[in-house]
Amino acid sequence: MLLEFLRKIGLKIAYLEAREEKLRSLDRTILEFYRHNRPAFYSSTGLFFLGWMAEALEVYVIIYYLGGPAMALSAISIGALSVFIKGGTFFIPGSLGAQDGGNVLLLRAFGYSDVTGITFAMLRRFRELVWIGLGLLCLALIGGRAAAIQEGRTHDSGNGF
């Protein structure tokens, strides 16, 4: 446990010391999950990896069609490093401008032109907008169906509540 390691190196953090029992309980819960739910853990890890590779493939395809030299290792690296850009700009609503500028700088660091970087950033932003639109459409369709189901239950109960 991290707290025990900190004690061994002579570092005491009052915040962690005060919550030792909760931290031990969390450790036990995580350990039990790994012991008894290995298929779920491996499935989750595998799906995360597939998502990461899908993002790398997206980067590769975009760069390829923009005419840049597309390399698999660069695509994986750009995809992984763009996560830091997304995480570092979370406090800006929609990460507008910051995420795009970060992607331009990232591609520039990998030797691509500014035009390639800007186009790459705009295509990724467009992809996000498409997925947001599809999600809102699904939400609207499901929301309408849920309201109809709720209305049907209200009428079936006869009390109007």
C-alpha positions as CSV (number, residue, x, y, z in Angstrom):
1,M,0.0,0.0,0.0
2,L,1.2,3.5,-0.8
3,L,0.8,4.7,2.8
4,E,3.1,2.0,4.1
5,F,5.7,2.9,1.4
6,L,5.5,6.5,2.4
7,R,6.1,5.6,6.1
8,K,9.1,3.5,5.2
9,I,10.8,6.4,3.4
10,G,9.9,8.6,6.4
11,L,7.2,10.7,4.8
12,K,4.0,11.3,6.7
13,I,1.1,13.0,5.1
14,A,-1.6,13.9,7.6
15,Y,-4.4,13.8,5.0
16,L,-3.6,10.2,4.1
17,E,-2.9,9.2,7.7
18,A,-6.4,10.4,8.8
19,R,-8.0,8.3,6.1
20,E,-6.0,5.1,6.5
21,E,-8.9,2.8,7.2
22,K,-10.8,4.1,4.1
23,L,-7.7,3.6,2.0
24,R,-7.2,0.1,3.3
25,S,-10.8,-0.7,2.5
26,L,-10.3,0.7,-1.0
27,D,-7.2,-1.5,-1.4
28,R,-9.2,-4.6,-0.3
29,T,-12.0,-3.8,-2.7
30,I,-9.7,-3.4,-5.7
31,L,-7.8,-6.6,-4.7
32,E,-11.1,-8.5,-4.5
33,F,-12.2,-7.2,-7.9
34,Y,-8.9,-8.4,-9.5
35,R,-9.1,-11.8,-7.8
36,H,-12.7,-12.5,-8.5
37,N,-13.5,-10.6,-11.7
38,R,-10.5,-11.3,-13.9
39,P,-12.6,-11.7,-17.1
40,A,-14.2,-8.3,-16.5
41,F,-10.8,-6.7,-15.8
42,Y,-9.2,-8.3,-18.9
43,S,-12.2,-7.3,-21.0
44,S,-12.1,-3.8,-19.8
45,T,-8.4,-3.5,-20.4
46,G,-8.8,-5.1,-23.9
47,L,-11.5,-2.7,-24.9
48,F,-9.5,0.3,-23.7
49,F,-6.6,-0.9,-25.8
50,L,-8.8,-1.4,-28.8
51,G,-10.1,2.2,-28.3
52,W,-6.6,3.5,-28.1
53,M,-5.6,1.6,-31.3
54,A,-8.8,2.9,-33.0
55,E,-7.7,6.5,-32.2
56,A,-4.2,5.7,-33.5
57,L,-5.8,4.4,-36.7
58,E,-7.8,7.6,-37.0
59,V,-4.7,9.7,-36.7
60,Y,-2.9,7.5,-39.2
61,V,-5.8,7.8,-41.8
62,I,-6.2,11.5,-41.3
63,I,-2.4,12.2,-41.8
64,Y,-2.3,9.8,-44.7
65,Y,-5.2,11.5,-46.5
66,L,-3.7,14.9,-45.8
67,G,-0.6,13.8,-47.8
68,G,1.8,13.6,-44.9
69,P,4.1,10.7,-44.3
70,A,2.0,8.5,-42.1
71,M,3.9,6.1,-39.8
72,A,2.2,3.8,-37.3
73,L,4.5,4.6,-34.4
74,S,4.0,8.3,-34.9
75,A,0.2,7.8,-35.1
76,I,0.2,5.9,-31.8
77,S,2.4,8.6,-30.2
78,I,0.2,11.4,-31.5
79,G,-2.9,9.7,-30.3
80,A,-1.4,9.1,-26.8
81,L,0.0,12.6,-26.5
82,S,-3.3,14.2,-27.5
83,V,-4.8,12.6,-24.4
84,F,-2.6,15.0,-22.4
85,I,-3.8,17.9,-24.4
86,K,-7.5,16.9,-23.8
87,G,-6.8,16.4,-20.1
88,G,-4.8,19.7,-19.7
89,T,-7.6,21.8,-21.3
90,F,-10.5,20.2,-19.5
91,F,-11.3,23.4,-17.6
92,I,-11.9,25.4,-20.8
93,P,-15.5,24.8,-22.0
94,G,-15.3,22.4,-24.9
95,S,-11.5,22.9,-24.9
96,L,-12.3,25.4,-27.7
97,G,-9.1,26.7,-29.2
98,A,-6.8,25.1,-26.7
99,Q,-7.3,21.5,-27.8
100,D,-7.0,22.6,-31.5
101,G,-3.9,24.7,-30.8
102,G,-2.4,21.8,-28.9
103,N,-3.0,19.4,-31.7
104,V,-1.3,21.9,-34.2
105,L,1.7,22.1,-31.9
106,L,1.8,18.4,-31.4
107,L,1.8,17.7,-35.1
108,R,4.4,20.4,-35.6
109,A,6.6,18.7,-33.1
110,F,6.4,15.6,-35.2
111,G,7.5,17.5,-38.3
112,Y,4.2,18.2,-40.0
113,S,3.3,21.5,-41.5
114,D,1.0,24.0,-39.8
115,V,-1.6,23.5,-42.5
116,T,-1.6,19.7,-41.8
117,G,-1.9,20.4,-38.1
118,I,-4.8,22.8,-38.4
119,T,-6.6,20.6,-40.8
120,F,-6.0,17.6,-38.5
121,A,-7.4,19.6,-35.6
122,M,-10.4,20.7,-37.5
123,L,-11.2,17.1,-38.7
124,R,-10.9,15.8,-35.2
125,R,-13.2,18.6,-33.9
126,F,-15.7,17.7,-36.7
127,R,-15.6,14.1,-35.6
128,E,-16.4,15.1,-32.1
129,L,-19.4,17.2,-33.3
130,V,-20.7,14.3,-35.3
131,W,-20.6,12.0,-32.3
132,I,-22.2,14.6,-30.1
133,G,-24.9,15.1,-32.6
134,L,-25.6,11.3,-32.8
135,G,-25.6,11.1,-29.0
136,L,-28.1,13.9,-28.7
137,L,-30.3,12.3,-31.4
138,C,-30.2,9.0,-29.5
139,L,-31.0,10.8,-26.3
140,A,-33.9,12.6,-27.9
141,L,-35.3,9.3,-29.3
142,I,-34.8,7.4,-26.1
143,G,-36.2,10.4,-24.0
144,G,-39.3,10.5,-26.2
145,R,-39.8,6.7,-25.7
146,A,-39.2,6.9,-22.0
147,A,-41.8,9.7,-21.7
148,A,-44.3,7.6,-23.6
149,I,-43.6,4.6,-21.3
150,Q,-43.9,6.7,-18.2
151,E,-47.2,8.2,-19.6
152,G,-48.5,4.7,-20.2
153,R,-47.7,3.6,-16.7
154,T,-49.4,6.7,-15.3
155,H,-52.6,5.9,-17.2
156,D,-52.4,2.2,-16.2
157,S,-52.2,3.0,-12.5
158,G,-55.3,5.1,-12.7
159,N,-54.3,7.7,-10.1
160,G,-52.7,10.2,-12.5
161,F,-49.4,10.4,-10.6
